[in-house]
Amino acid sequence: RETAPTSAYSSPARSLGDTGITPLSPSHVVNDADSNVSDQQTFLVVVAIDFGTTSSGYAYSFTKEPECIHVMRRWEGGDPGVSNQKTPTTILLTPERKFHSFGYAARDFYHDLDPSEAKQWLYLEKFKMKLHTTGDLTMETDLTAANGKKVKALEIFAYALQYFKEQALKELSDQVGSDLENSDVRWVITVPAIWKQPAKQFMRQAAYQAGLASPENSEQLIIALEPEAASIYCRKLRLHQMIELSGKAVVNGYSASDTVGAGFAQAKEHIRRNRQSRTFLVENVIGEIWSELEEGDKYVVVDSGGGTVDLTVHQIRLPEGHLKELYKATGGPYGSLGVDYEFEKLLCKIFGEDFIEQFKIKRPAAWVDLMIAFESRKRAAAPDRTNPLNITLPFSFIDYYKKFRGHSVEHALRKSNVDFVKWSSQGMLRMSPDAMNALFKPTIDSIVEHLRDLFQKPEVATVKFLFLVGGFAEAPLLQQAVQANFGDKCRIIIPQDVGLTILKGAVLFGLDPAVIKVRRSPLTYGVGVLNRYVEGKHPPEKLLVKDGTRWCTDVFDKFISADQSVALGELVKRSYTPAKPSQLVIVINIYSSEHDDVSFITEPGVKKCGTLRLDLTGTSGTAVPARREIQTLMQFGDTEIKATAVDIATSKSVKVGIDFLNY
């Protein structure tokens, strides 16, 4: 590639839509990743919040004793058949839209309300997925409560984070014996790796609103990527802290050839006995699993949660155990919610879509009950199960159905031709194991399909381990499918307390964010600029003549390519010049694309995705030089895209904002 003709010349001309900025010197610099660590604040404690689609929790570690990870206090009001330390991600607002309660408390209170009252209260669950599915996310995006009313997503996320902040600070203060200030805490919030920039920024905005950190003190909050957190924790695993699905190795004294489910249950028993304490010791040695890993070995982390499945491919760099990402994060909306959705479709098939829609709106609390009943049976599904699963239908379901249709639920089941769901005389839906397994199938098929595509990639061909983590990884049906399809390609390993893996890894990440040294950019990013027009090379419709000079417009100046590897602390430098010396703000549009060979911002697939805003007020002395040059430094190697800028003439730093949400 010849570089001369494409390099940008300085010009006062304007790139379309931008206020006349021209880059001067494109360059790519690798900075020593550790050079910017010295000026970091010191925090007494790191608190990680795993804000999940279906359940959430927090864990913490004091920076003085980083090998101890404490998982939050147990919550009141757990569910039958669901033993975990996390709480459901449910939130209840009063009819006046004030925060009322979170988790089990919200659910129980909502459930006990009189149906006529319940209609006024705003109950939200599983709302995190909205950030993944909304294409044009803004600060104004709405969520819909169970009663059909709309609320601002930002407020709900902020309420939830504020609740965790208060719970954690209360627990920490009790533990320390004195009041802990928010400023003593470094917060970590986990998000799926496949989330786009706007969703990450949204989470950060909500955290600012909840008072976890502030724009002036943004360092206090780190956004962690869920599968990365899991990966950091997994590489510390000792053999007694995991279950290997493949092979005939004896783990914990039982052989893995016992059914997957039984081995898992036994391991859970073992961990429950050890679980009187909520403190987990993380071995300072790199776990035994790595005694088998040589320099350069690769592994895949499959993080399967409630909403999304996220896949990350890492390579270990010894001796420190630093991690390097080998392929950009992939995945999709294949979480366990998909199973709930299939159950809902089944109910629609039996009782009619019109009835289910009405029931959800008219009896929202009973609908929540029905889904809770389904949840506990969903957890009892297993590949080798032979006896049916019974799901209790709430009385108001049976009652409302009779009013709505004029005949009984039993009649509906008889006349629907869904043969593997029967009515049992105790007032329950009786599902055959096959019927339950069929509800899992579409979601599990999507996961397997996605993994299969991933294993086709050359970077992934020689993977040694596959770690299955996240709440959905507890499902024996998923374990079996992954084992059956990929057991011959690599060793499949499940950490024991699989639902807490991300939480603990996020704490470790907060203690040492530099552990992941190299990441891959998910998209190609760049800006639109003007270049000198070259006859025969540039398309004639891009020609712009200004003051006798011929320019080519809409040229895509690429900062970084999709799937390009970027080291932590690596800087992309560009210099921009204001069109007029008096100009106080430069706003530059940022464009992105999934393709890596982009020449013009007008090409299909190139979208405006954000802005880079340079604030030049207060940087100049009395005399403004005739021509100012602002050097911008962007980092793509972290979990979020960051930027800083300097006025070359004065070496003063320039206030810079990079915004993917409000542009």
C-alpha positions as a printed NumPy array, in Angstrom:
array([[  0.   ,   0.   ,   0.   ],
       [  1.414,   3.39 ,  -0.887],
       [  1.011,   5.728,   1.994],
       [  2.048,   9.033,   0.478],
       [ -1.066,   9.834,  -1.532],
       [ -3.46 ,   8.851,   1.232],
       [ -1.802,  10.689,   4.079],
       [ -3.789,  13.727,   5.084],
       [ -2.446,  17.165,   4.303],
       [ -3.206,  19.943,   6.672],
       [ -5.946,  22.046,   5.252],
       [ -8.505,  24.479,   6.44 ],
       [-11.138,  22.665,   4.397],
       [-13.935,  20.892,   6.142],
       [-14.687,  17.238,   6.12 ],
       [-18.419,  16.98 ,   5.507],
       [-20.426,  17.34 ,   8.683],
       [-17.338,  18.034,  10.746],
       [-16.242,  21.512,  11.69 ],
       [-13.293,  21.539,   9.386],
       [-10.673,  19.443,  11.024],
       [ -7.907,  17.746,   9.251],
       [ -5.656,  15.172,  10.781],
       [ -1.982,  15.947,  10.532],
       [ -0.097,  12.904,  11.566],
       [ -1.589,   9.451,  11.746],
       [  0.594,   7.222,  13.864],
       [  0.302,   4.178,  16.025],
       [  2.293,   4.074,  19.223],
       [  2.787,   1.327,  21.714],
       [  3.219,   2.666,  25.181],
       [  4.593,   0.662,  28.012],
       [  1.425,  -0.521,  29.679],
       [  2.793,   0.084,  33.156],
       [  3.794,   3.689,  32.66 ],
       [  0.403,   5.031,  33.653],
       [ -0.106,   2.985,  36.779],
       [  1.841,   5.118,  39.223],
       [ -0.713,   7.896,  39.571],
       [ -3.526,   5.527,  40.458],
       [ -5.527,   6.169,  43.575],
       [ -5.327,   3.631,  46.303],
       [ -8.523,   2.003,  47.474],
       [ -9.045,   0.013,  50.65 ],
       [-11.394,  -2.455,  49.07 ],
       [-12.556,  -3.653,  45.678],
       [-16.263,  -4.408,  45.338],
       [-17.511,  -6.179,  42.221],
       [-21.164,  -6.157,  41.258],
       [-22.318,  -8.909,  38.945],
       [-25.434,  -7.328,  37.546],
       [-27.032, -10.299,  35.831],
       [-30.099, -10.689,  33.65 ],
       [-31.767, -13.128,  36.022],
       [-29.744, -12.796,  39.222],
       [-27.218, -10.407,  40.712],
       [-24.765, -10.214,  43.552],
       [-21.588,  -8.63 ,  44.827],
       [-18.288,  -9.769,  46.286],
       [-15.321,  -7.899,  47.687],
       [-11.727,  -8.127,  48.733],
       [ -9.582,  -5.838,  50.844],
       [ -6.559,  -4.669,  48.903],
       [ -4.367,  -5.571,  51.898],
       [ -5.383,  -9.238,  51.633],
       [ -6.149,  -9.816,  47.978],
       [ -6.154, -13.581,  48.317],
       [ -9.439, -13.475,  50.279],
       [-12.6  , -12.95 ,  48.298],
       [-15.743, -12.473,  50.352],
       [-19.077, -13.189,  48.719],
       [-21.985, -11.075,  49.918],
       [-24.166, -12.056,  52.853],
       [-26.903, -14.535,  52.141],
       [-30.179, -12.967,  51.178],
       [-33.405, -13.528,  52.984],
       [-36.14 , -15.416,  51.159],
       [-34.457, -17.83 ,  48.771],
       [-36.37 , -20.08 ,  46.403],
       [-36.967, -23.775,  46.796],
       [-34.613, -25.733,  44.58 ],
       [-32.387, -22.732,  43.944],
       [-29.433, -22.443,  46.266],
       [-27.226, -19.569,  45.446],
       [-25.727, -16.511,  46.934],
       [-27.149, -14.227,  44.341],
       [-30.525, -12.534,  44.422],
       [-33.031, -12.228,  41.562],
       [-32.567,  -9.105,  39.456],
       [-36.032,  -7.782,  40.222],
       [-36.986,  -4.3  ,  41.302],
       [-40.19 ,  -2.798,  42.64 ],
       [-41.211,   0.868,  42.507],
       [-44.143,   2.382,  44.362],
       [-47.088,   3.777,  42.369],
       [-45.302,   7.159,  42.77 ],
       [-42.289,   5.609,  41.003],
       [-40.006,   5.72 ,  44.024],
       [-37.65 ,   2.825,  44.734],
       [-39.253,   0.313,  47.08 ],
       [-37.285,  -2.947,  47.119],
       [-34.969,  -5.248,  45.199],
       [-34.525,  -9.008,  44.783],
       [-36.532, -11.543,  46.79 ],
       [-37.962,  -8.716,  48.906],
       [-39.358,  -6.992,  45.824],
       [-40.795, -10.218,  44.524],
       [-42.431, -11.25 ,  47.781],
       [-43.888,  -7.83 ,  48.452],
       [-45.289,  -7.593,  44.946],
       [-46.725, -11.031,  45.255],
       [-48.547, -10.201,  48.495],
       [-50.212,  -7.095,  47.091],
       [-53.903,  -7.239,  46.354],
       [-54.351,  -7.667,  42.55 ],
       [-56.146,  -4.31 ,  42.289],
       [-53.214,  -2.636,  44.065],
       [-50.537,  -4.597,  42.216],
       [-51.66 ,  -2.943,  38.978],
       [-50.438,   0.416,  40.319],
       [-46.984,  -0.776,  41.397],
       [-44.116,  -1.047,  38.927],
       [-42.358,  -4.393,  38.979],
       [-39.438,  -5.075,  36.634],
       [-37.416,  -8.193,  36.   ],
       [-34.932,  -9.457,  33.391],
       [-34.532,  -5.877,  32.183],
       [-30.803,  -6.012,  31.532],
       [-31.395,  -7.618,  28.119],
       [-32.908,  -4.36 ,  26.919],
       [-29.399,  -2.882,  26.718],
       [-28.335,  -5.687,  24.426],
       [-31.377,  -5.694,  22.164],
       [-31.885,  -1.923,  21.733],
       [-30.122,  -0.833,  18.571],
       [-30.32 ,   2.888,  19.248],
       [-29.789,   3.019,  22.985],
       [-29.949,   6.497,  24.548],
       [-30.271,   7.965,  28.024],
       [-34.014,   8.137,  27.287],
       [-34.581,   4.453,  26.481],
       [-37.656,   3.048,  28.257],
       [-38.375,  -0.233,  30.002],
       [-41.833,  -1.704,  30.451],
       [-42.917,  -2.809,  33.928],
       [-45.097,  -5.891,  34.52 ],
       [-48.224,  -3.708,  34.547],
       [-47.397,  -2.325,  31.103],
       [-46.247,   1.111,  32.318],
       [-43.044,   2.65 ,  30.951],
       [-40.068,   3.827,  33.02 ],
       [-36.677,   5.221,  32.064],
       [-34.102,   2.446,  31.846],
       [-31.373,   4.7  ,  33.23 ],
       [-33.36 ,   5.272,  36.426],
       [-33.968,   1.565,  36.977],
       [-30.318,   0.656,  36.452],
       [-29.255,   3.489,  38.75 ],
       [-31.71 ,   2.363,  41.464],
       [-30.403,  -1.192,  41.253],
       [-26.757,  -0.123,  41.456],
       [-27.515,   2.261,  44.299],
       [-29.16 ,  -0.582,  46.172],
       [-26.041,  -2.738,  45.793],
       [-23.852,   0.177,  46.797],
       [-25.798,   0.638,  50.031],
       [-25.869,  -3.094,  50.82 ],
       [-22.151,  -3.473,  50.207],
       [-21.132,  -0.369,  52.17 ],
       [-23.317,  -1.513,  55.064],
       [-21.751,  -4.982,  55.079],
       [-18.227,  -3.579,  54.736],
       [-18.751,  -1.082,  57.557],
       [-19.985,  -3.892,  59.807],
       [-16.964,  -5.937,  58.878],
       [-14.432,  -3.155,  59.442],
       [-16.188,  -1.927,  62.547],
       [-16.301,   1.658,  61.353],
       [-18.022,   3.565,  58.574],
       [-16.483,   2.969,  55.214],
       [-16.696,   5.854,  52.767],
       [-17.602,   5.354,  49.146],
       [-14.247,   6.925,  48.261],
       [-12.478,   3.944,  49.871],
       [-14.037,   1.597,  47.339],
       [-13.041,   0.734,  43.822],
       [-16.18 ,  -0.498,  42.092],
       [-16.264,  -3.088,  39.324],
       [-19.415,  -3.73 ,  37.299],
       [-19.61 ,  -6.698,  34.958],
       [-21.142,  -6.576,  31.478],
       [-21.221,  -9.119,  28.628],
       [-18.189,  -8.881,  26.327],
       [-20.454,  -8.782,  23.284],
       [-22.114,  -5.581,  24.457],
       [-21.507,  -2.618,  22.2  ],
       [-19.879,   0.604,  23.411],
       [-23.179,   2.448,  24.029],
       [-24.407,  -0.234,  26.441],
       [-21.126,  -0.107,  28.389],
       [-21.336,   3.672,  28.537],
       [-24.971,   3.409,  29.658],
       [-23.919,   1.195,  32.565],
       [-21.227,   3.725,  33.513],
       [-23.763,   6.583,  33.335],
       [-26.149,   4.661,  35.597],
       [-23.307,   4.059,  38.067],
       [-22.529,   7.783,  38.127],
       [-26.196,   8.484,  38.809],
       [-26.136,   5.911,  41.611],
       [-23.137,   7.666,  43.152],
       [-20.588,   4.858,  42.739],
       [-18.196,   7.194,  40.978],
       [-18.312,  10.467,  39.061],
       [-17.162,  11.693,  35.648],
       [-14.366,  13.623,  37.396],
       [-13.292,  10.481,  39.178],
       [-14.045,   7.908,  36.503],
       [-11.126,   5.685,  37.552],
       [-13.047,   4.638,  40.63 ],
       [-15.31 ,   2.498,  38.454],
       [-14.068,  -0.249,  36.176],
       [-16.28 ,  -1.993,  33.655],
       [-15.298,  -5.668,  33.538],
       [-16.247,  -8.082,  30.768],
       [-17.983, -11.151,  32.156],
       [-16.101, -13.919,  30.336],
       [-12.792, -12.138,  31.01 ],
       [-13.586, -12.093,  34.72 ],
       [-14.442, -15.793,  34.554],
       [-11.2  , -16.462,  32.72 ],
       [ -9.129, -14.684,  35.358],
       [-10.746, -16.765,  38.071],
       [-10.538, -20.052,  36.166],
       [ -6.799, -19.818,  35.682],
       [ -6.454, -19.867,  39.479],
       [ -8.545, -22.998,  39.96 ],
       [ -7.277, -25.873,  42.038],
       [ -8.287, -29.374,  41.061],
       [-10.74 , -29.717,  43.94 ],
       [-12.564, -26.602,  42.786],
       [-13.76 , -27.921,  39.478],
       [-15.504, -30.757,  37.771],
       [-14.153, -32.171,  34.574],
       [-16.824, -33.535,  32.26 ],
       [-14.581, -35.399,  29.903],
       [-12.173, -38.183,  30.68 ],
       [-12.478, -40.785,  33.396],
       [-10.428, -38.881,  35.916],
       [-11.571, -39.087,  39.491],
       [-12.393, -35.656,  40.773],
       [-13.337, -35.227,  44.408],
       [-13.41 , -38.969,  44.834],
       [-16.103, -39.73 ,  42.282],
       [-15.472, -40.736,  38.75 ],
       [-16.583, -38.468,  35.982],
       [-18.168, -41.357,  34.148],
       [-21.025, -41.208,  36.646],
       [-23.752, -39.197,  35.026],
       [-22.804, -35.596,  34.673],
       [-25.658, -34.561,  36.952],
       [-24.81 , -36.935,  39.792],
       [-21.182, -35.919,  39.858],
       [-22.217, -32.321,  39.902],
       [-24.658, -32.891,  42.761],
       [-21.952, -34.622,  44.771],
       [-19.536, -31.805,  44.156],
       [-22.201, -29.341,  45.21 ],
       [-22.698, -31.314,  48.411],
       [-18.978, -31.11 ,  49.035],
       [-18.919, -27.397,  48.407],
       [-21.987, -26.825,  50.572],
       [-20.217, -28.472,  53.496],
       [-17.312, -26.126,  52.965],
       [-19.56 , -23.173,  52.543],
       [-20.215, -22.155,  56.077],
       [-17.822, -19.344,  55.357],
       [-18.462, -16.963,  52.528],
       [-14.787, -16.296,  52.076],
       [-12.949, -17.946,  49.236],
       [ -9.205, -18.217,  49.241],
       [ -7.72 , -17.679,  45.852],
       [ -4.48 , -19.513,  45.576],
       [ -1.647, -17.139,  44.985],
       [  0.08 , -19.738,  42.995],
       [ -1.415, -19.992,  39.577],
       [ -3.882, -22.843,  40.038],
       [ -3.019, -26.475,  39.438],
       [ -4.92 , -26.379,  36.213],
       [ -2.061, -24.34 ,  34.868],
       [  0.497, -26.824,  35.988],
       [ -0.664, -28.544,  32.814],
       [ -0.681, -25.4  ,  30.729],
       [  2.435, -24.516,  28.853],
       [  3.376, -21.062,  27.618],
       [  1.093, -20.113,  24.759],
       [ -1.702, -22.577,  25.513],
       [ -5.194, -21.481,  24.549],
       [ -8.582, -21.963,  26.112],
       [-12.168, -20.894,  25.532],
       [-14.439, -19.468,  28.212],
       [-18.133, -20.01 ,  27.526],
       [-20.095, -17.736,  29.8  ],
       [-23.721, -18.788,  29.648],
       [-26.01 , -16.659,  31.753],
       [-29.639, -15.671,  31.859],
       [-29.656, -13.349,  28.877],
       [-26.582, -13.853,  26.751],
       [-23.882, -16.352,  25.973],
       [-20.456, -14.842,  25.603],
       [-17.399, -16.632,  24.204],
       [-13.845, -15.512,  24.773],
       [-10.631, -17.133,  23.583],
       [ -7.554, -16.526,  25.72 ],
       [ -3.941, -17.497,  25.591],
       [ -1.852, -17.732,  28.722],
       [  1.505, -15.972,  28.958],
       [  3.737, -17.433,  31.614],
       [  5.278, -16.975,  34.131],
       [  2.995, -14.174,  35.337],
       [ -0.116, -15.759,  33.912],
       [ -1.051, -12.692,  31.879],
       [ -3.809, -13.231,  29.362],
       [ -4.06 , -12.341,  25.723],
       [ -7.295, -12.378,  23.749],
       [ -6.965, -14.328,  20.497],
       [-10.271, -13.686,  18.795],
       [-12.858, -10.955,  19.215],
       [-15.639, -11.763,  21.688],
       [-18.631, -13.467,  20.1  ],
       [-21.942, -14.777,  21.342],
       [-25.562, -13.779,  21.334],
       [-28.89 , -13.747,  23.14 ],
       [-28.829, -17.462,  23.944],
       [-29.21 , -17.331,  27.715],
       [-31.54 , -19.389,  29.858],
       [-34.276, -16.799,  29.213],
       [-34.73 , -18.597,  25.914],
       [-36.046, -21.594,  27.852],
       [-38.595, -19.395,  29.679],
       [-39.63 , -17.987,  26.347],
       [-40.232, -21.48 ,  24.948],
       [-42.336, -22.305,  28.012],
       [-44.392, -19.174,  27.393],
       [-44.865, -20.244,  23.747],
       [-46.017, -23.651,  24.969],
       [-48.578, -22.026,  27.28 ],
       [-49.791, -19.894,  24.359],
       [-50.189, -23.027,  22.291],
       [-52.292, -24.702,  24.978],
       [-54.322, -21.799,  26.358],
       [-54.217, -19.312,  23.484],
       [-51.99 , -16.299,  22.971],
       [-54.871, -13.915,  23.606],
       [-55.427, -15.379,  27.08 ],
       [-51.734, -15.367,  28.071],
       [-51.317, -11.729,  26.982],
       [-54.378, -10.717,  29.007],
       [-53.363, -12.793,  32.015],
       [-49.916, -11.193,  32.146],
       [-51.429,  -7.704,  32.22 ],
       [-54.44 ,  -8.422,  34.464],
       [-52.721, -10.716,  36.979],
       [-49.048,  -9.718,  36.789],
       [-48.16 , -11.098,  40.235],
       [-49.649, -14.512,  39.44 ],
       [-47.692, -14.608,  36.19 ],
       [-44.5  , -13.962,  38.175],
       [-45.507, -16.852,  40.464],
       [-46.015, -19.178,  37.557],
       [-42.563, -18.34 ,  36.173],
       [-40.988, -18.943,  39.6  ],
       [-42.665, -22.359,  39.719],
       [-41.334, -23.069,  36.244],
       [-37.825, -21.925,  37.243],
       [-37.504, -24.527,  39.989],
       [-38.674, -27.305,  37.645],
       [-36.396, -26.03 ,  34.911],
       [-33.498, -26.673,  37.279],
       [-34.659, -30.258,  37.742],
       [-34.379, -31.035,  34.031],
       [-31.643, -33.553,  33.214],
       [-30.722, -35.693,  30.195],
       [-31.437, -38.986,  31.972],
       [-34.601, -37.968,  33.784],
       [-37.529, -40.377,  33.364],
       [-40.227, -39.126,  35.729],
       [-42.452, -36.174,  34.786],
       [-42.031, -32.62 ,  36.082],
       [-45.027, -31.012,  37.768],
       [-45.608, -27.286,  37.559],
       [-48.179, -25.794,  39.9  ],
       [-50.579, -23.432,  38.191],
       [-51.542, -20.506,  40.442],
       [-55.188, -20.593,  41.506],
       [-55.82 , -17.251,  39.79 ],
       [-54.614, -18.757,  36.501],
       [-57.197, -21.54 ,  36.694],
       [-59.869, -19.129,  37.868],
       [-59.145, -16.407,  35.303],
       [-58.981, -18.939,  32.484],
       [-62.477, -20.207,  33.319],
       [-63.812, -16.629,  33.312],
       [-61.984, -15.814,  30.086],
       [-62.856, -18.908,  28.061],
       [-65.896, -20.325,  29.788],
       [-64.305, -23.752,  30.177],
       [-61.697, -25.314,  32.448],
       [-57.918, -25.491,  32.183],
       [-58.291, -29.266,  32.145],
       [-60.556, -29.041,  29.101],
       [-57.996, -26.823,  27.333],
       [-55.244, -29.37 ,  27.933],
       [-57.421, -32.205,  26.67 ],
       [-58.374, -30.444,  23.483],
       [-54.925, -28.962,  22.744],
       [-52.905, -31.494,  20.843],
       [-49.821, -30.999,  22.987],
       [-49.591, -34.614,  23.998],
       [-46.623, -34.53 ,  26.351],
       [-48.247, -32.014,  28.735],
       [-51.089, -33.423,  30.854],
       [-53.251, -32.142,  33.674],
       [-52.707, -33.835,  37.012],
       [-55.494, -34.078,  39.546],
       [-53.488, -32.01 ,  42.078],
       [-53.966, -28.952,  39.881],
       [-50.606, -29.136,  38.128],
       [-49.259, -29.165,  34.627],
       [-47.455, -32.454,  34.241],
       [-44.665, -32.309,  31.681],
       [-42.839, -35.324,  30.374],
       [-39.025, -35.035,  30.502],
       [-39.072, -34.889,  26.691],
       [-41.404, -31.917,  26.812],
       [-39.033, -30.11 ,  29.179],
       [-35.98 , -31.016,  27.117],
       [-37.734, -29.658,  24.033],
       [-37.955, -26.253,  25.75 ],
       [-34.167, -26.214,  26.169],
       [-33.434, -27.36 ,  22.654],
       [-33.533, -24.095,  20.616],
       [-31.295, -22.276,  23.098],
       [-28.794, -25.111,  23.492],
       [-28.719, -25.648,  19.721],
       [-27.839, -21.973,  19.244],
       [-24.987, -22.254,  21.744],
       [-23.599, -25.412,  20.145],
       [-23.932, -23.891,  16.687],
       [-22.059, -20.8  ,  17.808],
       [-19.301, -22.829,  19.405],
       [-19.016, -24.918,  16.27 ],
       [-18.482, -21.771,  14.188],
       [-15.895, -20.577,  16.676],
       [-13.979, -23.858,  16.542],
       [-13.742, -23.456,  12.742],
       [-11.552, -20.371,  13.223],
       [ -7.83 , -21.054,  12.851],
       [ -7.08 , -19.121,  16.066],
       [ -9.304, -21.503,  18.007],
       [ -8.31 , -24.792,  16.424],
       [ -5.775, -25.762,  19.072],
       [ -7.693, -24.937,  22.228],
       [ -6.755, -27.1  ,  25.207],
       [ -9.607, -26.383,  27.651],
       [-13.172, -25.166,  27.491],
       [-14.45 , -23.587,  30.701],
       [-18.205, -23.594,  31.052],
       [-19.263, -20.824,  33.456],
       [-22.289, -18.675,  34.325],
       [-25.634, -19.635,  35.844],
       [-26.875, -21.574,  32.824],
       [-23.742, -23.749,  32.965],
       [-25.391, -25.533,  35.895],
       [-27.922, -27.039,  33.478],
       [-27.051, -30.728,  32.934],
       [-28.654, -30.564,  29.472],
       [-26.227, -27.835,  28.406],
       [-23.277, -29.648,  29.992],
       [-24.176, -32.811,  28.131],
       [-24.594, -31.03 ,  24.78 ],
       [-21.231, -29.271,  25.086],
       [-19.536, -32.484,  26.165],
       [-21.117, -34.511,  23.344],
       [-20.158, -31.994,  20.651],
       [-16.754, -30.784,  21.815],
       [-15.46 , -33.354,  24.284],
       [-13.196, -34.785,  21.597],
       [-11.685, -31.356,  20.781],
       [-10.64 , -30.169,  24.221],
       [-11.103, -30.788,  27.935],
       [-14.346, -29.398,  29.295],
       [-14.213, -28.001,  32.787],
       [-16.824, -26.474,  35.061],
       [-15.786, -24.533,  38.152],
       [-17.759, -25.782,  41.134],
       [-19.551, -22.667,  42.249],
       [-20.171, -21.893,  38.644],
       [-22.715, -19.125,  39.302],
       [-20.153, -17.166,  41.337],
       [-17.207, -17.556,  38.972],
       [-17.748, -14.193,  37.29 ],
       [-18.248, -12.407,  40.57 ],
       [-14.984, -13.674,  42.002],
       [-13.085, -13.079,  38.783],
       [-14.4  ,  -9.503,  38.666],
       [-12.93 ,  -8.872,  42.122],
       [ -9.564, -10.221,  40.948],
       [ -9.803,  -7.985,  37.877],
       [-10.478,  -4.935,  40.083],
       [ -7.385,  -5.758,  42.143],
       [ -5.245,  -6.056,  39.001],
       [ -6.86 ,  -4.695,  35.831],
       [ -3.617,  -5.047,  33.892],
       [ -3.763,  -8.845,  33.922],
       [ -5.294,  -8.895,  30.443],
       [ -2.558,  -7.455,  28.276],
       [ -3.974,  -7.831,  24.79 ],
       [ -7.519,  -7.598,  23.503],
       [ -9.183,  -7.67 ,  20.088],
       [-11.237,  -4.792,  18.764],
       [-14.796,  -5.935,  17.982],
       [-15.261,  -3.315,  15.238],
       [-13.31 ,  -1.101,  12.867],
       [-13.291,   2.493,  14.129],
       [-12.281,   5.706,  12.414],
       [-13.263,   9.238,  11.351],
       [-14.059,  10.986,   8.086],
       [-11.31 ,  13.245,   6.691],
       [-10.234,  15.067,   3.535],
       [ -7.249,  13.844,   1.558],
       [ -5.486,  15.341,  -1.472],
       [ -7.394,  14.182,  -4.533],
       [ -5.456,  11.709,  -6.678],
       [ -6.651,  11.34 , -10.283],
       [ -7.475,   7.734, -11.181],
       [ -7.312,   6.628,  -7.581],
       [-10.206,   8.511,  -6.025],
       [-13.793,   8.38 ,  -7.352],
       [-14.769,  11.585,  -9.224],
       [-17.938,  12.102,  -7.157],
       [-15.741,  12.612,  -4.075],
       [-13.898,  15.564,  -5.6  ],
       [-14.129,  18.865,  -3.739],
       [-12.265,  21.937,  -4.995],
       [-11.524,  24.584,  -2.416],
       [ -9.308,  27.652,  -2.911],
       [ -7.859,  25.969,  -5.971],
       [ -6.893,  22.786,  -4.109],
       [ -8.503,  19.467,  -5.049],
       [ -9.651,  17.364,  -2.125],
       [-11.196,  13.922,  -1.826],
       [-14.031,  13.964,   0.721],
       [-15.424,  11.269,   3.06 ],
       [-12.137,   9.409,   3.356],
       [-12.278,   6.91 ,   6.229],
       [ -9.248,   7.467,   8.468],
       [ -8.996,   4.164,  10.314],
       [ -8.017,   4.113,  13.983],
       [ -8.245,   0.373,  14.404],
       [ -9.584,  -2.653,  12.49 ],
       [-12.13 ,  -5.246,  13.518],
       [-10.425,  -8.172,  15.274],
       [ -7.098,  -6.306,  15.328],
       [ -5.164,  -7.094,  18.472],
       [ -4.454,  -4.126,  20.728],
       [ -2.191,  -4.087,  23.742],
       [ -3.245,  -2.489,  26.984],
       [ -1.939,   1.083,  27.002],
       [ -1.366,   1.105,  23.246],
       [ -2.207,   4.55 ,  21.847],
       [ -3.624,   5.631,  18.522],
       [ -2.474,   9.222,  17.91 ],
       [ -4.032,  11.801,  15.646],
       [ -3.563,  15.555,  15.414],
       [ -6.435,  17.885,  14.606],
       [ -6.422,  21.581,  13.785],
       [ -9.371,  23.905,  14.401],
       [-10.792,  25.403,  11.195],
       [-10.576,  28.909,  12.695],
       [ -8.102,  29.92 ,  15.379],
       [-11.   ,  31.211,  17.48 ],
       [-12.846,  27.909,  17.456],
       [-13.477,  26.653,  20.993],
       [-14.935,  23.221,  20.381],
       [-13.995,  20.572,  17.859],
       [-16.547,  17.812,  17.345],
       [-15.428,  14.847,  15.291],
       [-17.809,  12.091,  14.227],
       [-16.638,   8.552,  14.903],
       [-17.699,   5.834,  12.459],
       [-17.607,   2.081,  12.841],
       [-17.973,  -0.96 ,  10.651],
       [-17.81 ,  -4.716,  11.024],
       [-15.589,  -4.921,   7.928],
       [-11.921,  -4.127,   8.122],
       [-11.319,  -2.846,   4.603],
       [-13.15 ,   0.486,   4.673],
       [-12.085,   3.357,   2.39 ],
       [-14.954,   5.834,   2.684],
       [-17.426,   6.669,   5.435],
       [-20.245,   6.464,   2.878],
       [-19.747,   2.734,   2.213],
       [-22.516,   0.294,   3.156],
       [-22.105,  -1.038,   6.692],
       [-20.298,   2.085,   7.927],
       [-22.312,   3.77 ,  10.672],
       [-21.816,   6.909,  12.682],
       [-21.449,   5.521,  16.187],
       [-20.259,   8.376,  18.377],
       [-18.398,  11.652,  18.705],
       [-15.038,  12.823,  19.897],
       [-15.348,  16.262,  21.422],
       [-12.332,  18.472,  22.127],
       [-12.992,  21.417,  24.408],
       [-10.439,  24.137,  23.69 ],
       [-11.736,  26.676,  26.189],
       [ -9.222,  27.477,  28.863],
       [ -6.31 ,  25.839,  27.081],
       [ -4.97 ,  28.894,  25.304],
       [ -3.01 ,  31.656,  26.945],
       [ -3.592,  35.231,  25.899],
       [ -2.019,  34.874,  22.495],
       [ -3.701,  32.227,  20.399],
       [ -1.172,  30.853,  17.919],
       [ -2.209,  31.216,  14.303],
       [ -2.4  ,  27.502,  13.904],
       [ -3.122,  25.197,  16.793],
       [ -2.551,  21.506,  16.754],
       [ -4.445,  19.272,  19.148],
       [ -3.016,  15.824,  19.567],
       [ -5.561,  13.156,  20.508],
       [ -4.564,   9.85 ,  22.045],
       [ -7.075,   7.028,  21.958],
       [ -6.929,   3.668,  23.71 ],
       [ -8.755,   0.657,  22.335],
       [ -7.031,  -1.993,  24.45 ],
       [ -9.134,  -1.596,  27.575],
       [-12.674,  -2.777,  28.335],
       [-13.914,   0.669,  27.23 ],
       [-12.626,   3.081,  24.57 ],
       [-10.81 ,   6.024,  26.174],
       [ -9.296,   9.27 ,  24.919],
       [ -7.   ,  12.086,  26.08 ],
       [ -5.745,  15.154,  24.218],
       [ -2.946,  17.708,  24.387],
       [ -2.484,  21.166,  22.887],
       [  0.92 ,  20.786,  21.198],
       [  1.821,  24.486,  21.408],
       [  1.294,  24.728,  25.156],
       [  1.607,  21.035,  26.156],
       [ -1.503,  21.602,  28.239],
       [ -4.025,  18.812,  28.326],
       [ -7.274,  19.456,  26.524],
       [-10.619,  18.323,  27.877],
       [-11.838,  15.508,  25.685],
       [-15.078,  13.54 ,  25.686],
       [-15.707,  10.397,  23.72 ],
       [-19.417,   9.666,  23.558],
       [-21.26 ,   6.68 ,  22.098],
       [-24.583,   7.409,  23.753],
       [-25.587,  11.049,  23.34 ],
       [-24.376,  12.069,  19.946]])
